[in-house]
Amino acid sequence: MATGRDIDYLLGRAIPDALDPIVRAAVGNAIPRIGEGGRYRIAHTGRFSSRCAGDLLAFGRNQHLDGALVVIEADTTRAIYFRKGRAVGAASDLLFERLGRVLARCEIVDEETARRIVGREETQGLAAAAAEVTPEVAAWALETRVWDIAAALFLVPSGHFVIVEGTPDLADLPSIDISPTDLALEGMRRYDEWRNGPHKAAARPRREAEARPPEVPVSVEAPARRTVSAADELLARLRELG
C-alpha cells in the first residue's frame, strides 16, 4: 500500500518532473517556474477530449486562473493562457495555427511573407513574428489566433490536459482579453458547423466588426481580405489530397 510519503513524492516531484519537457515545449518562459525546486507548478492533469473543452475553459474562468491550460495530443500541443480567469493568449505547434498562417488566410500577407513570419515564430518566438506587421494588425491576428486555437480544442478526439499555475508573461505582445465563455460558445458553434454544416442564423459570440481584419497598412500589398479559420484551411488541404 502506498504511503503518504510515496503519494507526496509522486504528486510533488515525479509527475512534475515527467511533464516538465512537455510543458516547457508548450509554454516556455511565458509561464514562470513557481513550483517546488524550480519546477512548473502543475495544478491538475488528466485525460482530455472535445467533451470537456468547455468545462476546462469554464474552470479557468471560475477559478480566476493565472496560468495555462495545456492540451496534448499525439502530434500537437496547444496552450491557452489565463490571467485572472480571462484568456490573454495562446500557443500552438501546429503549422495551420502559426501567426503567419492566420495572416495569410485572411489575405493580409502573401504566401512568401507568411512563410517568413512562420519561420521567425519557430526560430525567434511569437513576439519576433508579430513585429513583422503593424501593431494594429498584430493585435488583431493574435486575438484571432486565440479564437482559432481555443475552437480547435472542441475537435480534439482524445489527449491529455495539464493546468499550470503562474501569471503569464506576455509583455512583448499586444494585450488581449477574451471571455472564456465566449471562446467556449464559438468552439461549440464551430463543432456544430463541422458536424452539421453552416447554419444561416448561427449565433456568433464576436461582433461582426471584431471578426474583420483592421483596415490599416501592413508591410506588403494586400488584396481584398477575408476571414477563414484554421479548420477551413486544413479541410481544404485534405480535399486537395483526395
C-alpha atoms as a printed R data frame, in Angstrom:
    type eleno elety resid chain resno       x      y       z
1   ATOM     1    CA   MET     A     1   0.000  0.000   0.000
2   ATOM     2    CA   ALA     A     2   1.295  3.428  -0.919
3   ATOM     3    CA   THR     A     3   2.267  5.627   2.000
4   ATOM     4    CA   GLY     A     4   1.643  9.350   2.353
5   ATOM     5    CA   ARG     A     5   5.305  9.940   1.570
6   ATOM     6    CA   ASP     A     6   5.005  7.905  -1.651
7   ATOM     7    CA   ILE     A     7   1.989  9.935  -2.763
8   ATOM     8    CA   ASP     A     8   3.694 13.214  -1.884
9   ATOM     9    CA   TYR     A     9   6.706 12.208  -3.977
10  ATOM    10    CA   LEU     A    10   4.517 11.127  -6.899
11  ATOM    11    CA   LEU     A    11   2.390 14.283  -6.950
12  ATOM    12    CA   GLY     A    12   5.059 16.736  -5.847
13  ATOM    13    CA   ARG     A    13   8.062 15.543  -7.842
14  ATOM    14    CA   ALA     A    14   7.616 12.531 -10.115
15  ATOM    15    CA   ILE     A    15   4.671 13.835 -12.146
16  ATOM    16    CA   PRO     A    16   6.006 17.427 -12.479
17  ATOM    17    CA   ASP     A    17   9.428 16.075 -13.498
18  ATOM    18    CA   ALA     A    18   7.894 13.771 -16.107
19  ATOM    19    CA   LEU     A    19   5.701 16.537 -17.514
20  ATOM    20    CA   ASP     A    20   8.411 19.215 -17.469
21  ATOM    21    CA   PRO     A    21   9.716 18.704 -21.055
22  ATOM    22    CA   ILE     A    22   6.177 18.728 -22.474
23  ATOM    23    CA   VAL     A    23   5.112 21.805 -20.517
24  ATOM    24    CA   ARG     A    24   8.360 23.612 -21.376
25  ATOM    25    CA   ALA     A    25   7.793 22.950 -25.087
26  ATOM    26    CA   ALA     A    26   4.227 24.265 -24.802
27  ATOM    27    CA   VAL     A    27   4.676 27.410 -22.687
28  ATOM    28    CA   GLY     A    28   8.427 28.057 -22.488
29  ATOM    29    CA   ASN     A    29   9.145 31.146 -20.419
30  ATOM    30    CA   ALA     A    30   5.618 32.518 -20.746
31  ATOM    31    CA   ILE     A    31   4.663 30.737 -17.508
32  ATOM    32    CA   PRO     A    32   7.090 31.141 -14.576
33  ATOM    33    CA   ARG     A    33   8.517 28.166 -12.704
34  ATOM    34    CA   ILE     A    34   6.984 28.790  -9.280
35  ATOM    35    CA   GLY     A    35   6.724 25.163  -8.181
36  ATOM    36    CA   GLU     A    36   8.988 23.444  -5.683
37  ATOM    37    CA   GLY     A    37  12.604 23.143  -6.800
38  ATOM    38    CA   GLY     A    38  12.168 25.497  -9.754
39  ATOM    39    CA   ARG     A    39   9.541 23.316 -11.408
40  ATOM    40    CA   TYR     A    40   6.375 24.372 -13.163
41  ATOM    41    CA   ARG     A    41   3.511 24.288 -10.686
42  ATOM    42    CA   ILE     A    42   1.177 21.564 -12.010
43  ATOM    43    CA   ALA     A    43  -2.279 22.088 -10.519
44  ATOM    44    CA   HIS     A    44  -4.278 19.443 -12.397
45  ATOM    45    CA   THR     A    45  -3.778 16.882 -15.127
46  ATOM    46    CA   GLY     A    46  -5.962 14.238 -16.756
47  ATOM    47    CA   ARG     A    47  -7.434 12.823 -19.938
48  ATOM    48    CA   PHE     A    48  -8.861 15.270 -22.468
49  ATOM    49    CA   SER     A    49 -11.436 15.131 -25.242
50  ATOM    50    CA   SER     A    50 -13.627 17.683 -27.000
51  ATOM    51    CA   ARG     A    51 -16.389 16.871 -24.497
52  ATOM    52    CA   CYS     A    52 -14.534 18.533 -21.628
53  ATOM    53    CA   ALA     A    53 -13.115 21.535 -23.548
54  ATOM    54    CA   GLY     A    54 -15.913 23.839 -22.397
55  ATOM    55    CA   ASP     A    55 -15.627 22.612 -18.795
56  ATOM    56    CA   LEU     A    56 -11.899 23.360 -18.670
57  ATOM    57    CA   LEU     A    57 -12.374 26.841 -20.134
58  ATOM    58    CA   ALA     A    58 -15.082 27.419 -17.524
59  ATOM    59    CA   PHE     A    59 -12.720 26.133 -14.820
60  ATOM    60    CA   GLY     A    60 -10.161 28.765 -15.772
61  ATOM    61    CA   ARG     A    61 -12.849 31.448 -15.593
62  ATOM    62    CA   ASN     A    62 -14.420 30.263 -12.331
63  ATOM    63    CA   GLN     A    63 -11.098 29.802 -10.540
64  ATOM    64    CA   HIS     A    64  -9.762 33.173 -11.744
65  ATOM    65    CA   LEU     A    65  -6.804 31.195 -13.038
66  ATOM    66    CA   ASP     A    66  -3.396 32.728 -13.514
67  ATOM    67    CA   GLY     A    67  -1.681 30.147 -15.675
68  ATOM    68    CA   ALA     A    68  -2.222 27.986 -18.732
69  ATOM    69    CA   LEU     A    69  -4.396 25.159 -19.951
70  ATOM    70    CA   VAL     A    70  -2.116 22.861 -21.978
71  ATOM    71    CA   VAL     A    71  -3.761 20.254 -24.227
72  ATOM    72    CA   ILE     A    72  -1.544 17.459 -25.532
73  ATOM    73    CA   GLU     A    73  -2.349 15.190 -28.477
74  ATOM    74    CA   ALA     A    74  -0.112 12.615 -30.119
75  ATOM    75    CA   ASP     A    75   1.434 15.153 -32.543
76  ATOM    76    CA   THR     A    76   0.125 18.517 -31.352
77  ATOM    77    CA   THR     A    77   0.366 20.637 -28.231
78  ATOM    78    CA   ARG     A    78  -1.717 23.742 -27.603
79  ATOM    79    CA   ALA     A    79  -1.947 26.178 -24.693
80  ATOM    80    CA   ILE     A    80  -4.454 28.835 -23.651
81  ATOM    81    CA   TYR     A    81  -3.051 31.464 -21.286
82  ATOM    82    CA   PHE     A    82  -5.216 32.886 -18.494
83  ATOM    83    CA   ARG     A    83  -4.843 35.961 -16.327
84  ATOM    84    CA   LYS     A    84  -7.392 36.317 -13.531
85  ATOM    85    CA   GLY     A    85  -9.667 33.901 -15.372
86  ATOM    86    CA   ARG     A    86  -9.581 35.735 -18.716
87  ATOM    87    CA   ALA     A    87  -7.932 34.356 -21.860
88  ATOM    88    CA   VAL     A    88  -4.948 36.552 -22.724
89  ATOM    89    CA   GLY     A    89  -3.024 34.499 -25.276
90  ATOM    90    CA   ALA     A    90  -2.447 31.114 -26.854
91  ATOM    91    CA   ALA     A    91   0.295 28.906 -28.241
92  ATOM    92    CA   SER     A    92   0.348 26.032 -30.714
93  ATOM    93    CA   ASP     A    93   2.954 23.950 -32.513
94  ATOM    94    CA   LEU     A    94   0.571 23.251 -35.408
95  ATOM    95    CA   LEU     A    95   1.555 24.938 -38.672
96  ATOM    96    CA   PHE     A    96  -2.029 25.992 -39.506
97  ATOM    97    CA   GLU     A    97  -2.191 27.920 -36.223
98  ATOM    98    CA   ARG     A    98   1.030 29.879 -36.643
99  ATOM    99    CA   LEU     A    99   0.668 33.647 -36.805
100 ATOM   100    CA   GLY     A   100   1.832 33.761 -40.416
101 ATOM   101    CA   ARG     A   101  -0.885 31.325 -41.454
102 ATOM   102    CA   VAL     A   102  -3.556 33.426 -39.707
103 ATOM   103    CA   LEU     A   103  -2.407 36.459 -41.705
104 ATOM   104    CA   ALA     A   104  -2.239 34.503 -44.974
105 ATOM   105    CA   ARG     A   105  -5.714 33.003 -44.576
106 ATOM   106    CA   CYS     A   106  -7.148 36.489 -44.314
107 ATOM   107    CA   GLU     A   107  -5.009 37.640 -47.255
108 ATOM   108    CA   ILE     A   108  -3.265 40.310 -45.211
109 ATOM   109    CA   VAL     A   109   0.119 38.961 -46.342
110 ATOM   110    CA   ASP     A   110   1.165 36.876 -49.329
111 ATOM   111    CA   GLU     A   111   2.450 33.303 -49.083
112 ATOM   112    CA   GLU     A   112   6.120 34.263 -49.181
113 ATOM   113    CA   THR     A   113   5.668 36.733 -46.317
114 ATOM   114    CA   ALA     A   114   3.594 34.202 -44.393
115 ATOM   115    CA   ARG     A   115   6.401 31.636 -44.644
116 ATOM   116    CA   ARG     A   116   8.904 34.205 -43.414
117 ATOM   117    CA   ILE     A   117   6.699 35.075 -40.426
118 ATOM   118    CA   VAL     A   118   6.189 31.385 -39.628
119 ATOM   119    CA   GLY     A   119   9.960 30.906 -39.744
120 ATOM   120    CA   ARG     A   120  10.533 33.810 -37.382
121 ATOM   121    CA   GLU     A   121   7.971 32.422 -34.938
122 ATOM   122    CA   GLU     A   122   9.621 28.994 -34.981
123 ATOM   123    CA   THR     A   123  13.177 30.297 -34.562
124 ATOM   124    CA   GLN     A   124  12.819 33.579 -32.649
125 ATOM   125    CA   GLY     A   125   9.415 33.405 -30.956
126 ATOM   126    CA   LEU     A   126   5.965 34.878 -31.342
127 ATOM   127    CA   ALA     A   127   6.971 38.453 -30.485
128 ATOM   128    CA   ALA     A   128   9.500 38.481 -33.339
129 ATOM   129    CA   ALA     A   129   6.837 37.192 -35.730
130 ATOM   130    CA   ALA     A   130   4.327 39.824 -34.586
131 ATOM   131    CA   ALA     A   131   6.919 42.563 -35.234
132 ATOM   132    CA   GLU     A   132   6.717 41.771 -38.973
133 ATOM   133    CA   VAL     A   133   3.405 43.689 -39.233
134 ATOM   134    CA   THR     A   134   1.989 46.845 -37.693
135 ATOM   135    CA   PRO     A   135   0.885 46.727 -34.018
136 ATOM   136    CA   GLU     A   136  -2.785 47.022 -35.039
137 ATOM   137    CA   VAL     A   137  -2.575 44.055 -37.402
138 ATOM   138    CA   ALA     A   138  -0.519 42.061 -34.893
139 ATOM   139    CA   ALA     A   139  -3.118 42.621 -32.165
140 ATOM   140    CA   TRP     A   140  -5.954 41.534 -34.471
141 ATOM   141    CA   ALA     A   141  -4.074 38.450 -35.714
142 ATOM   142    CA   LEU     A   142  -3.018 37.377 -32.223
143 ATOM   143    CA   GLU     A   143  -6.592 37.629 -30.960
144 ATOM   144    CA   THR     A   144  -7.865 35.703 -33.986
145 ATOM   145    CA   ARG     A   145  -5.248 33.060 -33.230
146 ATOM   146    CA   VAL     A   146  -6.604 32.654 -29.689
147 ATOM   147    CA   TRP     A   147 -10.109 32.093 -31.082
148 ATOM   148    CA   ASP     A   148  -8.813 29.522 -33.598
149 ATOM   149    CA   ILE     A   149  -6.712 27.607 -31.068
150 ATOM   150    CA   ALA     A   150  -9.475 27.544 -28.450
151 ATOM   151    CA   ALA     A   151 -12.057 26.431 -31.034
152 ATOM   152    CA   ALA     A   152  -9.724 23.642 -32.184
153 ATOM   153    CA   LEU     A   153  -9.961 22.091 -28.704
154 ATOM   154    CA   PHE     A   154 -13.585 21.230 -29.495
155 ATOM   155    CA   LEU     A   155 -12.378 18.982 -32.351
156 ATOM   156    CA   VAL     A   156  -9.815 17.001 -30.312
157 ATOM   157    CA   PRO     A   157 -10.965 13.353 -30.073
158 ATOM   158    CA   SER     A   158  -8.559 12.336 -27.304
159 ATOM   159    CA   GLY     A   159  -5.491 13.553 -25.480
160 ATOM   160    CA   HIS     A   160  -4.398 14.853 -22.107
161 ATOM   161    CA   PHE     A   161  -4.559 18.192 -20.335
162 ATOM   162    CA   VAL     A   162  -2.309 19.940 -17.830
163 ATOM   163    CA   ILE     A   163  -3.210 23.081 -15.889
164 ATOM   164    CA   VAL     A   164  -0.080 25.026 -14.975
165 ATOM   165    CA   GLU     A   165  -0.234 27.848 -12.435
166 ATOM   166    CA   GLY     A   166   1.719 31.095 -12.729
167 ATOM   167    CA   THR     A   167   0.893 34.532 -14.136
168 ATOM   168    CA   PRO     A   168   1.700 34.568 -17.882
169 ATOM   169    CA   ASP     A   169   4.457 36.930 -19.006
170 ATOM   170    CA   LEU     A   170   3.368 38.184 -22.432
171 ATOM   171    CA   ALA     A   171   4.774 41.691 -22.076
172 ATOM   172    CA   ASP     A   172   6.276 41.769 -25.581
173 ATOM   173    CA   LEU     A   173   2.884 41.063 -27.210
174 ATOM   174    CA   PRO     A   174  -0.210 43.244 -27.662
175 ATOM   175    CA   SER     A   175  -2.706 42.970 -24.831
176 ATOM   176    CA   ILE     A   176  -5.582 40.503 -25.348
177 ATOM   177    CA   ASP     A   177  -8.583 39.987 -23.061
178 ATOM   178    CA   ILE     A   178 -11.262 37.463 -24.058
179 ATOM   179    CA   SER     A   179 -14.064 35.831 -22.106
180 ATOM   180    CA   PRO     A   180 -13.548 32.040 -21.809
181 ATOM   181    CA   THR     A   181 -17.337 31.711 -22.060
182 ATOM   182    CA   ASP     A   182 -17.263 33.374 -25.478
183 ATOM   183    CA   LEU     A   183 -14.428 31.071 -26.545
184 ATOM   184    CA   ALA     A   184 -16.488 28.059 -25.485
185 ATOM   185    CA   LEU     A   185 -19.557 29.282 -27.360
186 ATOM   186    CA   GLU     A   186 -17.502 29.811 -30.510
187 ATOM   187    CA   GLY     A   187 -15.911 26.391 -30.126
188 ATOM   188    CA   MET     A   188 -19.298 24.714 -29.826
189 ATOM   189    CA   ARG     A   189 -20.594 26.700 -32.823
190 ATOM   190    CA   ARG     A   190 -17.676 25.597 -34.994
191 ATOM   191    CA   TYR     A   191 -18.065 21.999 -33.817
192 ATOM   192    CA   ASP     A   192 -21.757 22.083 -34.722
193 ATOM   193    CA   GLU     A   193 -20.898 23.611 -38.111
194 ATOM   194    CA   TRP     A   194 -18.307 20.888 -38.703
195 ATOM   195    CA   ARG     A   195 -20.824 18.146 -37.850
196 ATOM   196    CA   ASN     A   196 -23.957 19.581 -39.440
197 ATOM   197    CA   GLY     A   197 -22.851 22.219 -41.934
198 ATOM   198    CA   PRO     A   198 -23.216 26.017 -41.614
199 ATOM   199    CA   HIS     A   199 -26.486 27.469 -40.343
200 ATOM   200    CA   LYS     A   200 -27.773 30.720 -41.764
201 ATOM   201    CA   ALA     A   201 -28.677 32.115 -38.350
202 ATOM   202    CA   ALA     A   202 -25.789 30.646 -36.351
203 ATOM   203    CA   ALA     A   203 -25.046 32.837 -33.351
204 ATOM   204    CA   ARG     A   204 -21.504 34.142 -33.083
205 ATOM   205    CA   PRO     A   205 -20.095 35.437 -29.798
206 ATOM   206    CA   ARG     A   206 -17.941 38.003 -31.635
207 ATOM   207    CA   ARG     A   207 -19.385 41.134 -33.177
208 ATOM   208    CA   GLU     A   208 -19.029 41.235 -36.953
209 ATOM   209    CA   ALA     A   209 -16.760 44.291 -36.808
210 ATOM   210    CA   GLU     A   210 -14.391 42.415 -34.476
211 ATOM   211    CA   ALA     A   211 -14.197 39.476 -36.868
212 ATOM   212    CA   ARG     A   212 -12.738 41.520 -39.743
213 ATOM   213    CA   PRO     A   213  -9.049 42.385 -40.139
214 ATOM   214    CA   PRO     A   214  -8.225 46.023 -39.353
215 ATOM   215    CA   GLU     A   215  -8.090 48.323 -42.361
216 ATOM   216    CA   VAL     A   216  -4.555 49.580 -41.776
217 ATOM   217    CA   PRO     A   217  -1.452 49.411 -43.973
218 ATOM   218    CA   VAL     A   218   0.872 46.441 -43.487
219 ATOM   219    CA   SER     A   219   4.324 45.529 -44.724
220 ATOM   220    CA   VAL     A   220   3.091 44.100 -48.042
221 ATOM   221    CA   GLU     A   221   0.466 44.923 -50.623
222 ATOM   222    CA   ALA     A   222  -2.717 43.032 -49.676
223 ATOM   223    CA   PRO     A   223  -5.714 42.134 -51.868
224 ATOM   224    CA   ALA     A   224  -9.299 42.110 -50.646
225 ATOM   225    CA   ARG     A   225  -9.352 40.452 -47.238
226 ATOM   226    CA   ARG     A   226 -11.458 37.592 -45.973
227 ATOM   227    CA   THR     A   227 -11.664 35.714 -42.673
228 ATOM   228    CA   VAL     A   228 -11.000 31.969 -42.836
229 ATOM   229    CA   SER     A   229 -10.443 29.681 -39.865
230 ATOM   230    CA   ALA     A   230  -7.557 27.257 -39.403
231 ATOM   231    CA   ALA     A   231 -10.075 24.419 -39.666
232 ATOM   232    CA   ASP     A   232 -11.200 25.734 -43.078
233 ATOM   233    CA   GLU     A   233  -7.623 25.667 -44.363
234 ATOM   234    CA   LEU     A   234  -6.970 22.174 -43.019
235 ATOM   235    CA   LEU     A   235 -10.144 20.791 -44.583
236 ATOM   236    CA   ALA     A   236  -9.317 22.454 -47.922
237 ATOM   237    CA   ARG     A   237  -5.870 20.844 -47.923
238 ATOM   238    CA   LEU     A   238  -7.374 17.445 -47.134
239 ATOM   239    CA   ARG     A   239  -9.841 17.819 -50.025
240 ATOM   240    CA   GLU     A   240  -6.970 18.604 -52.395
241 ATOM   241    CA   LEU     A   241  -5.271 15.373 -51.343
242 ATOM   242    CA   GLY     A   242  -8.438 13.458 -52.215
